[in-house]
Amino acid sequence: MMDITSTLARMEDYALAHKVPIINRESGQLLQQVAAACQPAAILEIGTAIGYSTLLLAANMNAGGSITTIELDENRLAVAKNFLACSDVQAQIQFIAGDAGTVVPGLAGKFDLVFIDAAKGQYLDYLHKVMDKLSSGAIVIADNVLFRGWVLDGQAAPRRFRTIVKRLQAYLDFVGNDCRFQTTIFPIGDGMAVSYYQGDD
């Protein structure tokens, strides 16, 4: 069984050396706290990268739980598999290479926790596609929702980022106003939204 702390440290070093974006420590702590509190049995992660947040989630899920994690970049997914190869939860992790927008509709079962940390312009699309797969009381966590401070504070984003900003605003507007969700936005890292699903009733 691997030492999680040392593995996370090696992942941090790799991410820094290879310029791979991973969740920062403060946001990672919140992710772990939410997972530990709800003890999800089935987790969906959209955006594996090198498996850093996958490991954080795995360390805090239900003992018999499972994680389905999706990554578009096959090279990064291979790195994630290598990092997690010695993990005692490896057998509980299903790695899927592909575009989450295409993969998610074909997934079976219900999820107790969904972590979105992939293409920022697609967050709302991902959410819509996973809605019918959320268990009652499920939690949806989205990272980087404040995107450099441009999403909430009204600053004019550079032209090349305006579409992403508008789509993140649309995501926050949806989870903030749809009665099926109770959402809190945490101004840590690049912003994290934690949404509790109330079901369709």
C-alpha positions as CSV (number, residue, x, y, z in Angstrom):
1,M,0.0,0.0,0.0
2,M,1.4,3.4,-1.0
3,D,1.9,6.4,1.3
4,I,-0.7,8.9,0.1
5,T,1.2,11.9,1.4
6,S,4.4,11.0,-0.5
7,T,2.5,10.2,-3.6
8,L,0.7,13.5,-3.6
9,A,4.1,15.2,-3.1
10,R,5.5,13.4,-6.1
11,M,2.4,14.4,-8.1
12,E,2.9,18.1,-7.1
13,D,6.5,17.9,-8.3
14,Y,5.5,16.3,-11.6
15,A,2.7,18.9,-12.2
16,L,5.1,21.7,-11.5
17,A,7.8,20.3,-13.8
18,H,5.5,19.5,-16.6
19,K,3.1,22.5,-16.2
20,V,0.1,20.3,-15.6
21,P,-2.7,22.2,-13.7
22,I,-3.8,20.4,-10.6
23,I,-6.1,21.5,-7.8
24,N,-4.3,23.8,-5.3
25,R,-3.9,22.7,-1.7
26,E,-6.6,24.9,-0.2
27,S,-9.1,23.8,-2.7
28,G,-7.9,20.2,-2.3
29,Q,-8.6,20.5,1.4
30,L,-12.1,21.6,0.8
31,L,-12.6,18.8,-1.7
32,Q,-11.5,16.3,0.9
33,Q,-13.6,17.8,3.7
34,V,-16.8,17.6,1.5
35,A,-16.0,14.0,0.5
36,A,-15.2,12.9,4.0
37,A,-18.4,14.4,5.3
38,C,-20.7,12.7,2.8
39,Q,-18.8,9.5,2.4
40,P,-19.8,9.0,-1.3
41,A,-20.1,5.4,-2.6
42,A,-20.0,6.4,-6.2
43,I,-18.0,9.3,-7.5
44,L,-17.7,10.8,-11.0
45,E,-14.7,13.0,-11.8
46,I,-14.7,15.0,-15.0
47,G,-11.0,15.9,-15.6
48,T,-8.5,13.4,-14.3
49,A,-5.3,15.2,-15.3
50,I,-2.6,13.2,-13.5
51,G,-4.9,11.8,-10.9
52,Y,-4.1,14.2,-8.0
53,S,-7.7,15.0,-7.1
54,T,-8.7,11.4,-7.9
55,L,-6.4,10.3,-5.1
56,L,-7.8,13.0,-2.7
57,L,-11.3,11.7,-3.4
58,A,-10.3,8.1,-3.1
59,A,-8.8,8.7,0.3
60,N,-12.1,10.2,1.6
61,M,-14.8,8.1,0.0
62,N,-16.8,5.3,1.4
63,A,-14.5,2.3,2.1
64,G,-16.3,0.2,-0.6
65,G,-16.8,3.2,-3.0
66,S,-15.8,3.6,-6.6
67,I,-14.6,6.4,-8.8
68,T,-15.2,6.9,-12.5
69,T,-12.8,9.4,-13.8
70,I,-12.7,10.9,-17.4
71,E,-9.8,12.5,-19.1
72,L,-9.4,13.7,-22.7
73,D,-5.6,13.7,-22.7
74,E,-4.5,10.1,-23.0
75,N,-0.9,10.9,-22.1
76,R,-2.0,12.5,-18.8
77,L,-4.4,9.6,-18.1
78,A,-1.4,7.2,-18.5
79,V,0.5,9.2,-16.0
80,A,-2.4,9.1,-13.6
81,K,-2.6,5.3,-13.9
82,N,1.1,5.0,-13.2
83,F,0.8,7.2,-10.1
84,L,-2.2,5.2,-8.8
85,A,-0.9,1.8,-9.8
86,C,0.3,1.0,-6.3
87,S,-2.8,2.4,-4.6
88,D,-4.9,0.1,-2.4
89,V,-8.0,1.8,-4.2
90,Q,-6.7,1.2,-7.7
91,A,-9.3,-1.6,-8.3
92,Q,-12.0,0.9,-7.3
93,I,-11.1,3.4,-10.0
94,Q,-12.3,3.2,-13.5
95,F,-10.3,5.4,-15.9
96,I,-12.0,6.5,-19.1
97,A,-10.2,8.2,-22.0
98,G,-12.4,10.6,-24.0
99,D,-14.4,13.7,-24.2
100,A,-16.7,13.9,-21.1
101,G,-19.4,15.6,-23.1
102,T,-19.6,12.4,-25.1
103,V,-18.8,9.9,-22.4
104,V,-21.1,11.1,-19.6
105,P,-24.5,10.4,-21.4
106,G,-23.5,6.7,-21.8
107,L,-22.6,6.1,-18.1
108,A,-24.8,3.8,-16.1
109,G,-25.8,4.1,-12.4
110,K,-26.1,7.0,-10.0
111,F,-23.4,9.2,-8.5
112,D,-23.2,10.6,-5.0
113,L,-20.5,13.1,-5.8
114,V,-19.5,14.7,-9.0
115,F,-16.3,16.7,-9.3
116,I,-15.9,18.9,-12.4
117,D,-12.4,20.2,-13.3
118,A,-12.1,20.1,-17.0
119,A,-12.9,22.4,-19.9
120,K,-14.3,25.5,-18.2
121,G,-16.5,26.5,-21.1
122,Q,-18.3,23.1,-20.9
123,Y,-19.3,23.0,-17.2
124,L,-23.0,23.7,-17.7
125,D,-23.1,21.1,-20.5
126,Y,-21.5,18.5,-18.3
127,L,-23.9,19.3,-15.5
128,H,-27.0,19.0,-17.8
129,K,-25.7,15.6,-19.0
130,V,-25.1,14.2,-15.5
131,M,-28.4,15.5,-13.9
132,D,-30.3,12.2,-14.5
133,K,-27.4,10.3,-12.9
134,L,-27.3,12.2,-9.6
135,S,-28.5,10.3,-6.5
136,S,-30.8,12.1,-4.1
137,G,-28.6,14.4,-2.0
138,A,-25.7,14.2,-4.4
139,I,-23.0,16.9,-4.3
140,V,-21.6,18.6,-7.4
141,I,-18.3,20.4,-6.9
142,A,-16.9,22.6,-9.7
143,D,-13.4,24.0,-9.5
144,N,-12.1,27.3,-11.1
145,V,-15.5,28.9,-11.3
146,L,-14.3,32.4,-10.5
147,F,-11.6,32.2,-13.2
148,R,-9.0,34.8,-12.2
149,G,-11.6,37.0,-10.6
150,W,-13.4,37.9,-13.9
151,V,-16.6,35.9,-13.3
152,L,-18.0,37.7,-10.3
153,D,-16.3,41.1,-9.9
154,G,-17.4,42.6,-13.2
155,Q,-13.9,43.2,-14.6
156,A,-13.7,43.0,-18.4
157,A,-12.0,39.8,-19.3
158,P,-9.6,39.8,-22.2
159,R,-11.4,39.1,-25.5
160,R,-10.0,35.5,-25.8
161,F,-11.4,34.6,-22.4
162,R,-14.9,36.2,-22.6
163,T,-16.7,33.1,-23.9
164,I,-15.3,31.0,-21.0
165,V,-16.2,33.8,-18.5
166,K,-19.8,34.0,-19.9
167,R,-20.2,30.2,-19.7
168,L,-18.9,30.0,-16.1
169,Q,-21.4,32.8,-15.2
170,A,-24.1,30.7,-16.8
171,Y,-23.1,27.7,-14.8
172,L,-23.1,29.7,-11.5
173,D,-26.4,31.3,-12.5
174,F,-27.9,27.8,-13.0
175,V,-26.7,26.2,-9.8
176,G,-27.4,29.4,-7.9
177,N,-31.0,29.8,-9.0
178,D,-32.4,26.3,-9.9
179,C,-34.4,25.1,-6.9
180,R,-33.0,21.7,-7.2
181,F,-29.6,22.9,-6.0
182,Q,-28.3,24.6,-2.9
183,T,-25.0,26.2,-3.8
184,T,-22.1,27.8,-1.9
185,I,-19.2,29.5,-3.7
186,F,-15.9,29.4,-1.9
187,P,-13.4,32.2,-2.9
188,I,-10.4,29.9,-2.5
189,G,-7.9,29.0,-5.2
190,D,-9.6,30.1,-8.4
191,G,-13.1,29.7,-6.9
192,M,-15.0,26.5,-6.0
193,A,-18.7,25.9,-6.2
194,V,-20.3,23.2,-4.0
195,S,-23.8,22.4,-4.9
196,Y,-26.1,20.1,-3.0
197,Y,-28.7,18.4,-5.2
198,Q,-32.2,18.4,-3.7
199,G,-33.7,16.0,-6.2
200,D,-36.5,16.7,-8.7
201,D,-39.3,16.6,-6.1
